[in-house]
């Protein structure tokens, strides 16, 4: 468990900015992705695996729209075979 915590603190892109629906720019908060994934499953290995892949994909951006983040989460979940989690995430985001 300690290994997961240590790697999570270093895997987040530091200068990533998120453009929200109102067009405002806010700093990327990786805890939101972590919380959303944790709400979908109690398996910390799955959360870490999916979270790591999502953050790696987002690290290529300087500014990313919230819609792009949501699409990246859904696409990553589906590619890894977590189709039910992807559906639940979509419902969670549009509720």
N, C-alpha and C positions, 0 to 999 in steps of 0.2 A: 504494500500500500504506500509506503514512503516513496518508492521509486516513481509511482504515478504522480504524487504531489510535486516532487522535484522537477520532473519533466514538464509538467503543466506550467510551472512558473517561468520556464524559459522558451516555450514553444510559441508564445503569442507575438504577433507582429506589433512592434511598438508604435510605429507612426501611422497606423491605419486609421483613416477617418471614414465615418459612415454618414451618408447623406440620407436623412429621413424623408418621409413623405411630404413634409412641409418645405423641403429643400434646405433645411438647416444641416450644418455639419457638426457632428459630435464625435468624440473619441470612441474608437472601437472598444466594446466591453465584452470580452470573451466569456464572462460569467453568465451572460444571457444565453449563449449557446449551450453552455454547460448545464444551466438550470432547465432549459427546454428539453435537452436530451435526458437528463435525470428524471424529468417528469414522465418520459416515455418508457423507461426501463430502470430496473433496480440493479442491473448488471454493470458494475464499474468498468469492467473490461470492454464491454460494448461501447459505453459512453466515451471512454478514453480513445478507443480506436476510431470511432466516427468523428469525434471532436478533433483529433489530430489531423485527420485527412481534410476536414473542412477548413481548419485554420491554415494548413499548408496551401490550400487552393487560394484562400483569401490573401495570403502573404504577398502575392504577386500584384496586388493593387495598392495604390496610394489612397484613393477614395473609392468607396463601394456603396451602392444603393442598398437599402434594406431589402428590396425585392430580389436583388442578386444574392444576398446572404440567404434568404429563404429558399430560393431556387437551388443554391448550392447544398443546403442541408437536405432538401428533398431528393435531389439527384444522387447525393452521396449515400443516403440511406437506401435508396432503390438499387444502386449499383452493388452495394454490399449484401443485398438480399433481404433487407429489413423493410419490406413493402408495407406491412401493417403499421410499423412505426412511422413511415413516410406519410401514410394516410392520416394517422393520428396527429402528426405534426401540422399538416395542412389544416385540419379542422381546428387545431389549437390556435393557429395564427389568424384564422378568419372568423373566430368566434367573437 
